[in-house]
């Protein structure tokens, strides 16, 4: 027995010496926990640390402004600085990581500091310890069982524990009540439901439920059946997306169900339906999709349209270096269950870091005759294409060259012109754009081009300008102004829009959108209109919220006011004490 104890002591001492001689044994404590933000993209940001700092997907970080003394050290974690945002790591490279912005309380910009939350610091230390234990397993036992089998089982259990994703539950569900008042004394009442969800890694799996949805129905109306107008607010509600998604780094299958776009070909219409993709090689994915097309900003919009298709995608590289993806597929649309289009679609994207992006999308139709009355017919050929080259030599400056082509008239809903959601369709032919971020994060945007479609007798000048001010007159108001003038084969006109938004506190937010538009086209008899939309949102206590919406519209053929009140429940996230 004494001999056995002596052997155990010697093995333990050997393992301790091996760890002491290995400089990685205590690497979790020597690695930094505070990192700098390299640059910010839509809904995410990049930090200057990755696998070299033992970061892993799903780790959580807090974002703060840099200290006044400019000294970056682990002490930043304990100084009590106000958190600007909460982050979650979604992708890790050797020396950088992409983080999703989970929540924010202020302006997010490059140069800010992100540090691991206490739970993620512990998670990183445990992961390093587990990895070291794999290198120096204790295989001697004096009780029972096969030592080698136990070693394998322990290592696999540790691996499963490390690979289990960390989940998050945040969201709101609200019940709507409102009404519409039209010119002439016609009125209607509406009830509805709204859902805002940010639920990730449901039950420790790789299923996620994210997005926003709002719908309503008429419960009483003084107008004839079916005559209640589709308001601007109703149209905007159809542009939002929500879905149940599955994407795991350990599975070749990707699934999406809900109101969403096809991630391998976002130029296609948003669908109410689903998609399934499967990797067949490290670089290639095949799949199919099907659903209806509810998005009124689509160039081929029809409220009674359905679409189904299949595709193959090739993707290589990453956003930190050179990235390439290419998608090709075929699809069929139907209107009232009669085949309307049979077309092939192609989408390609080539980018180098954040400096250069080359993008193109194209749809080519087979010869067809529309199933609709007086729908006309089209020969085989390209029906729509869009190409762009964008260059961002500096973080604050970017410019690009674009080309847009339509063979037939777009069928989007023109009432959305003033919202800016249709800007990508207003220019035909070549155009150039530039975007510059000035001092204090004020941004200006301009786009100018000449267009000449096959049916035009002369070139026409298109122009668009925009200005964004994040802190108007030091009030904290975010202001945005847009102006566009266009003249193309499907119509001519101009619009001006102005929006304001502000978080008056962590629990109170206001938003305002107003504008004027003129549109001369065969697509619409509503040639001129003015509109106002306003939203007030107030969190009542830690778990409830109240929201109010108001819409006012005056046009050539449509005149109405719309109001909605919402009372709802907030779940998950951070409770405000």
C-alpha positions in Angstrom: 0.0 0.0 0.0 2.9 2.3 0.9 4.4 1.6 -2.5 1.2 2.5 -4.2 1.0 5.8 -2.3 4.6 6.5 -3.2 3.8 6.0 -6.9 0.8 8.3 -6.8 2.8 11.0 -5.1 5.5 10.8 -7.7 3.0 11.1 -10.6 1.3 14.0 -9.0 4.7 15.8 -8.5 5.6 15.1 -12.1 2.3 16.6 -13.3 2.9 19.7 -11.2 6.4 20.1 -12.5 5.2 19.8 -16.1 2.6 22.5 -15.5 5.1 24.8 -13.9 7.4 24.3 -16.9 4.5 25.0 -19.3 4.1 28.8 -19.8 0.5 28.2 -21.0 -0.6 26.6 -17.8 -1.7 29.8 -16.2 -2.4 31.7 -19.5 -5.9 32.6 -18.5 -4.6 35.0 -15.8 -1.9 36.4 -18.1 -4.2 37.1 -21.0 -5.8 40.6 -21.1 -9.5 41.0 -20.4 -9.9 44.5 -21.8 -9.9 45.1 -25.6 -10.3 48.0 -28.0 -13.1 48.4 -30.6 -11.5 48.4 -34.0 -14.6 49.6 -36.0 -18.4 49.4 -35.9 -20.7 47.9 -38.5 -24.6 47.6 -38.6 -25.6 45.8 -35.4 -22.1 44.6 -34.6 -18.5 45.7 -33.9 -15.0 44.3 -34.1 -12.5 44.1 -31.3 -8.7 43.6 -31.4 -8.6 40.2 -29.7 -9.6 36.7 -30.7 -8.2 33.2 -30.1 -4.9 34.9 -29.0 -6.8 36.0 -25.9 -8.7 32.7 -25.5 -12.0 34.3 -26.5 -14.8 32.0 -27.5 -18.2 32.4 -29.2 -21.1 33.4 -26.8 -18.8 35.1 -24.3 -20.2 38.3 -23.0 -18.6 41.7 -22.7 -19.4 45.2 -21.5 -18.6 48.3 -23.5 -17.4 51.6 -21.8 -15.8 54.8 -23.0 -12.0 55.0 -22.6 -10.7 56.4 -19.3 -9.7 60.1 -19.1 -6.1 59.2 -18.4 -6.0 57.0 -21.6 -4.4 54.1 -19.7 -5.9 50.7 -20.8 -5.5 48.0 -18.2 -7.6 45.4 -16.4 -8.3 48.1 -13.8 -10.9 49.5 -16.2 -13.2 46.6 -15.2 -13.4 47.8 -11.6 -13.7 51.6 -11.9 -17.4 51.7 -12.2 -17.6 53.4 -15.6 -21.1 53.6 -17.1 -21.7 50.8 -19.6 -22.4 52.0 -23.1 -23.5 48.6 -24.4 -23.6 44.9 -23.7 -22.0 42.6 -26.3 -21.8 38.9 -27.2 -19.0 37.3 -29.2 -20.5 35.7 -32.4 -17.3 35.0 -34.4 -13.7 34.6 -33.4 -10.5 34.9 -35.6 -6.9 34.6 -34.6 -6.5 38.2 -33.5 -10.0 39.8 -33.7 -13.6 39.0 -33.0 -17.0 40.0 -34.2 -19.4 41.0 -31.4 -23.2 41.4 -31.6 -24.6 44.4 -29.9 -27.1 42.9 -27.4 -28.2 46.3 -25.9 -27.0 49.8 -25.9 -27.4 53.0 -23.8 -25.4 55.4 -25.9 -23.3 56.0 -28.9 -21.0 53.2 -30.0 -17.8 54.0 -31.8 -14.3 52.9 -32.5 -11.8 53.3 -29.7 -14.1 52.4 -26.9 -13.1 49.5 -24.5 -14.8 46.2 -24.1 -14.1 43.9 -21.2 -15.2 40.4 -20.3 -18.1 40.1 -17.8 -17.2 38.3 -14.5 -19.0 35.1 -15.7 -17.1 35.1 -19.0 -13.8 35.6 -17.1 -14.6 32.5 -15.1 -15.7 30.7 -18.3 -12.4 31.5 -20.0 -10.3 30.3 -17.0 -12.3 27.0 -16.8 -11.8 26.4 -20.5 -8.1 26.9 -20.2 -7.9 24.6 -17.1 -9.9 21.9 -19.0 -7.6 22.1 -22.0 -4.6 21.7 -19.7 -6.2 18.7 -17.9 -6.5 17.1 -21.3 -2.8 17.4 -21.8 -1.9 15.9 -18.4 -4.6 13.3 -17.7 -4.3 11.2 -14.5 -4.9 7.6 -15.7 -4.0 5.7 -12.5 -6.8 4.5 -10.2 -7.1 2.0 -7.5 -10.9 1.6 -7.3 -12.7 0.2 -10.4 -13.2 0.6 -14.1 -10.8 0.9 -17.1 -8.5 4.0 -16.6 -8.2 4.7 -20.3 -12.0 4.5 -20.8 -12.6 6.9 -17.9 -10.0 9.3 -19.3 -11.8 9.3 -22.7 -15.2 9.8 -21.1 -14.0 12.7 -18.9 -12.4 14.5 -21.9 -15.6 14.1 -24.0 -17.8 15.4 -21.1 -15.5 18.5 -20.8 -15.7 19.0 -24.6 -19.5 18.9 -24.5 -19.5 21.4 -21.6 -17.3 23.8 -23.5 -19.3 23.6 -26.7 -22.7 24.2 -25.1 -23.8 27.7 -26.1 -24.9 30.3 -23.7 -28.5 31.4 -24.2 -30.2 34.8 -23.9 -33.8 35.7 -23.5 -35.0 39.2 -24.2 -38.3 40.4 -25.8 -41.6 42.2 -25.6 -45.1 41.2 -26.4 -47.8 43.8 -26.7 -51.6 44.0 -27.3 -52.8 46.8 -29.7 -56.0 48.7 -29.8 -56.6 51.6 -32.2 -58.5 53.1 -35.1 -58.5 54.7 -38.5 -60.5 57.9 -39.3 -60.9 58.7 -43.0 -62.2 61.8 -44.8 -65.9 61.8 -45.1 -66.5 60.6 -41.5 -65.7 57.0 -42.1 -64.2 55.2 -39.1 -62.8 51.8 -38.2 -61.5 50.1 -35.0 -58.5 47.7 -34.9 -57.0 45.2 -32.5 -53.6 43.6 -33.0 -50.5 42.0 -31.5 -46.9 43.0 -31.6 -43.8 40.8 -30.8 -40.2 41.8 -30.4 -37.8 39.0 -29.7 -34.1 38.5 -29.1 -33.9 34.9 -27.9 -30.7 33.0 -28.7 -29.5 29.4 -28.1 -32.9 28.2 -26.9 -32.6 25.5 -24.3 -28.8 25.3 -24.8 -29.3 24.6 -28.5 -28.5 26.6 -31.6 -32.1 27.6 -32.3 -32.8 31.3 -32.1 -36.0 33.3 -32.3 -35.3 37.0 -33.3 -37.0 39.9 -35.0 -40.1 42.1 -34.8 -43.6 41.6 -36.0 -46.9 43.6 -35.8 -50.3 42.7 -37.2 -53.8 43.9 -36.7 -57.3 43.2 -37.8 -60.5 45.3 -38.2 -63.2 44.6 -35.6 -65.6 47.3 -36.7 -65.9 49.7 -39.6 -68.3 52.2 -41.1 -66.7 51.6 -44.5 -67.9 48.9 -47.0 -66.3 45.5 -46.5 -62.8 45.5 -47.9 -62.7 49.3 -48.3 -60.6 50.0 -45.2 -57.4 51.6 -46.5 -53.9 50.1 -46.1 -52.2 52.8 -44.2 -48.5 53.8 -44.3 -48.0 52.2 -40.8 -49.6 49.0 -42.1 -47.1 49.0 -45.0 -44.1 49.6 -42.7 -45.2 46.7 -40.5 -44.8 44.4 -43.5 -41.2 45.3 -43.9 -40.1 44.0 -40.5 -38.7 40.5 -40.1 -39.0 37.8 -37.5 -38.1 34.2 -37.5 -37.0 31.0 -35.9 -33.5 30.1 -37.1 -31.1 27.2 -36.6 -27.4 27.5 -37.4 -24.8 25.5 -35.6 -21.0 25.4 -36.1 -21.2 21.6 -35.6 -24.0 20.9 -38.1 -24.1 21.2 -41.9 -27.8 22.2 -41.8 -29.2 25.8 -41.6 -33.0 26.3 -41.2 -35.2 29.4 -41.1 -39.0 29.7 -40.6 -40.9 33.0 -40.3 -40.9 36.3 -42.1 -37.3 36.5 -43.4 -35.0 36.8 -46.4 -32.9 34.1 -47.9 -29.4 34.6 -46.4 -27.6 33.3 -49.5 -29.6 35.6 -51.8 -30.9 38.7 -49.9 -31.8 40.5 -53.1 -34.8 38.2 -53.4 -38.1 39.3 -51.8 -38.7 38.7 -48.1 -40.9 35.7 -47.7 -43.5 34.5 -45.2 -42.3 30.9 -45.2 -39.0 29.2 -44.7 -35.7 27.9 -46.1 -33.4 24.9 -45.6 -29.7 24.8 -46.6 -27.1 22.1 -46.2 -23.4 22.2 -46.6 -22.2 19.5 -49.0 -18.6 20.5 -48.9 -16.6 22.9 -46.8 -17.3 25.7 -49.4 -20.6 24.6 -51.0 -24.2 24.8 -49.7 -27.4 23.7 -51.5 -31.0 24.3 -50.4 -34.5 25.4 -51.2 -37.1 28.0 -50.0 -40.8 28.7 -50.3 -43.4 31.2 -49.1 -45.5 34.2 -49.9 -44.0 37.7 -50.6 -45.4 40.3 -48.2 -42.7 43.0 -48.5 -44.2 46.1 -50.3 -40.6 47.4 -50.9 -39.9 44.6 -53.3 -39.5 45.6 -57.0 -41.8 42.6 -58.0 -44.3 43.1 -55.2 -47.8 41.5 -55.4 -49.8 40.9 -52.2 -51.2 37.6 -53.7 -47.8 36.2 -54.8 -46.0 33.1 -53.8 -42.5 31.9 -54.5 -40.5 28.7 -54.4 -37.0 27.8 -55.6 -33.7 26.1 -55.1 -30.1 27.3 -55.0 -26.4 26.5 -54.6 -24.0 28.7 -52.8 -20.2 28.9 -52.7 -18.5 30.8 -49.9 -14.8 31.2 -48.9 -12.7 33.5 -46.8 -13.7 35.7 -43.9 -14.4 39.4 -43.1 -11.0 39.9 -41.6 -9.2 39.2 -44.9 -10.8 38.4 -48.4 -14.3 37.0 -48.5 -16.2 35.7 -51.5 -19.7 34.2 -51.9 -21.6 33.3 -55.0 -25.2 32.1 -55.3 -27.1 30.7 -58.3 -30.6 29.3 -58.4 -34.0 29.0 -60.1 -37.4 30.1 -58.8 -41.0 30.2 -59.8 -43.6 32.7 -58.6 -47.4 32.3 -58.8 -50.3 34.8 -58.4 -53.6 33.3 -57.4 -51.8 29.9 -57.9 -51.1 30.5 -61.5 -47.5 30.6 -62.7 -46.4 34.2 -63.1 -42.6 34.1 -63.5 -40.0 31.4 -64.1 -36.5 32.9 -63.6 -32.9 32.2 -62.7 -31.2 34.4 -60.1 -27.5 35.1 -59.4 -25.8 37.0 -56.5 -22.1 37.6 -56.0 -20.1 39.4 -53.4 -16.3 39.9 -53.2 -14.8 42.0 -50.3 -11.4 42.8 -48.9 -11.6 43.7 -45.2 -13.7 46.9 -45.0 -11.9 48.6 -47.8 -13.4 47.2 -51.0 -16.7 45.5 -51.7 -17.9 44.4 -55.2 -21.5 43.2 -55.4 -23.9 42.1 -58.2 -27.3 40.6 -58.4 -29.3 39.6 -61.5 -32.6 37.9 -62.4 -33.2 36.5 -65.9 -36.8 35.4 -66.9 -38.0 32.8 -69.2 -40.5 34.1 -71.8 -43.9 34.3 -70.1 -47.4 35.7 -70.3 -48.9 37.2 -67.1 -51.9 35.3 -65.6 -53.4 38.6 -64.7 -55.9 40.5 -66.9 -54.0 42.9 -69.1 -50.8 41.6 -67.4 -48.8 41.6 -70.7 -45.9 39.3 -71.6 -42.1 39.4 -71.6 -39.5 37.6 -73.8 -36.6 35.6 -72.4 -33.9 37.8 -71.0 -32.5 39.8 -68.0 -35.4 41.4 -66.1 -33.5 43.1 -63.3 -29.9 43.6 -62.3 -27.9 45.7 -59.8 -24.1 46.1 -59.5 -22.0 48.2 -57.2 -18.4 48.8 -56.3 -17.8 50.5 -53.0 -14.4 51.6 -51.6 -13.8 52.8 -48.0 -10.2 54.0 -47.9 -10.7 55.5 -44.5 -13.0 54.8 -41.6 -14.9 58.1 -42.1 -15.0 58.2 -46.0 -16.6 55.8 -48.5 -17.7 56.1 -52.1 -19.0 53.9 -54.8 -20.2 53.4 -58.4 -23.6 51.7 -59.1 -25.6 50.4 -62.0 -29.3 49.6 -61.9 -31.5 48.1 -64.6 -35.2 47.1 -64.9 -36.7 45.7 -68.0 -40.3 46.2 -66.8 -42.0 48.6 -64.4 -41.4 47.9 -60.7 -44.5 47.0 -58.7 -43.5 48.2 -55.2 -46.0 50.3 -53.3 -45.1 54.0 -54.1 -46.6 55.3 -50.8 -43.3 54.2 -49.2 -41.2 56.6 -51.4 -40.8 59.2 -48.7 -39.6 56.7 -46.1 -36.3 56.1 -48.1 -37.0 52.4 -48.3 -37.3 52.6 -52.1 -34.2 54.6 -52.9 -32.4 51.7 -54.5 -35.1 51.6 -57.2 -35.3 55.3 -58.1 -32.0 55.4 -60.0 -31.7 53.6 -63.3 -28.4 53.4 -65.2 -25.1 54.5 -63.7 -24.8 56.6 -60.5 -22.1 57.5 -58.0 -22.4 58.0 -54.3 -20.2 59.3 -51.4 -20.6 59.1 -47.7 -18.5 61.1 -45.2 -18.5 61.2 -41.4 -17.6 64.7 -40.2 -16.8 65.9 -36.8 -19.0 64.8 -33.8 -20.2 61.9 -36.0 -22.3 64.0 -38.3 -22.7 62.1 -41.6 -23.5 63.4 -45.1 -24.5 61.4 -48.1 -24.9 62.2 -51.8 -25.7 60.2 -54.9 -25.9 61.6 -58.4 -26.4 59.8 -61.8 -27.9 59.9 -65.2 -30.3 57.2 -66.3 -31.6 56.2 -69.7 -33.9 53.2 -70.0 -34.7 51.5 -73.2 -38.0 53.4 -73.5 -36.5 56.8 -72.7 -35.9 59.4 -75.4 -33.3 61.2 -73.4 -31.1 61.0 -70.3 -32.5 62.2 -67.0 -30.7 63.4 -63.9 -31.3 61.7 -60.6 -30.0 63.0 -57.3 -30.3 62.2 -53.7 -28.8 63.8 -50.5 -28.9 63.0 -46.9 -27.7 64.4 -43.5 -27.5 62.6 -40.1 -26.8 64.5 -36.9 -26.6 62.3 -33.8 -26.8 65.1 -31.2 -28.8 68.0 -32.6 -28.0 71.3 -30.8 -26.7 69.2 -27.9 -30.2 68.0 -27.1 -29.5 64.3 -27.6 -31.9 64.2 -30.6 -30.9 62.0 -33.5 -31.9 63.9 -36.7 -32.0 62.6 -40.2 -32.9 64.5 -43.4 -33.3 63.1 -46.9 -34.0 64.7 -50.3 -34.3 62.8 -53.6 -35.3 63.9 -57.2 -35.6 61.2 -59.9 -36.8 60.8 -63.4 -36.9 57.3 -64.9 -39.0 55.1 -67.2 -41.5 54.2 -64.5 -42.1 57.7 -63.2 -40.7 61.0 -62.0 -40.9 62.9 -58.8 -39.2 64.0 -55.6 -39.5 63.6 -51.9 -38.2 65.2 -48.7 -38.3 63.5 -45.4 -37.2 64.4 -41.8 -37.0 62.2 -38.8 -36.2 62.8 -35.1 -35.6 60.2 -32.3 -34.4 60.5 -28.7 -34.1 58.3 -25.6 -35.2 60.7 -22.9 -34.1 58.1 -20.4 -33.4 54.4 -20.2 -37.1 53.8 -20.2 -38.6 56.6 -22.4 -38.2 57.0 -26.1 -39.8 59.2 -28.8 -39.6 59.0 -32.6 -41.0 61.2 -35.3 -41.1 60.9 -39.1 -42.5 63.4 -41.6 -42.3 64.2 -45.2 -43.7 65.3 -48.6 -43.6 63.5 -51.9 -44.7 63.9 -55.4 -44.8 61.0 -57.8 -46.0 61.1 -61.4 -46.4 57.6 -62.7 -48.8 55.0 -64.1 -48.1 53.0 -61.0 -50.2 55.3 -58.8 -53.0 57.9 -59.0 -51.8 59.3 -55.6 -49.5 61.9 -57.2 -48.9 64.1 -54.1 -48.9 63.5 -50.4 -47.8 64.7 -47.0 -47.4 62.3 -44.0 -46.5 62.3 -40.3 -45.8 59.2 -38.2 -45.0 59.4 -34.4 -44.1 56.8 -31.8 -43.8 57.2 -28.0 -42.5 54.2 -26.0 -42.3 54.0 -22.2 -41.1 51.2 -20.0 -43.3 51.0 -16.9 -41.4 49.3 -14.1 -39.1 46.3 -14.7 -41.6 44.2 -16.7 -44.3 46.3 -18.5 -44.4 48.9 -21.3 -46.8 51.3 -22.9 -46.6 52.5 -26.5 -48.5 55.1 -28.6 -48.5 55.4 -32.4 -50.0 58.2 -34.5 -50.2 58.5 -38.3 -51.5 61.4 -40.4 -51.7 61.2 -44.2 -53.0 63.7 -46.8 -52.8 62.8 -50.5 -54.5 63.1 -53.8 -56.6 60.0 -53.3 -56.0 59.0 -49.7 -56.7 61.0 -46.5 -56.7 59.5 -43.0 -55.6 59.6 -39.4 -54.5 56.4 -37.6 -53.8 55.9 -33.9 -52.8 52.9 -31.8 -52.2 52.2 -28.1 -50.1 49.3 -27.0 -49.8 47.7 -23.5 -47.4 44.9 -23.1 -45.0 42.7 -21.1 -41.2 42.7 -21.2 -39.4 39.4 -20.5 -35.7 38.5 -20.0 -32.9 41.0 -20.3 -31.9 43.4 -17.5 -34.4 44.6 -14.9 -34.3 48.3 -14.1 -34.2 48.6 -10.3 
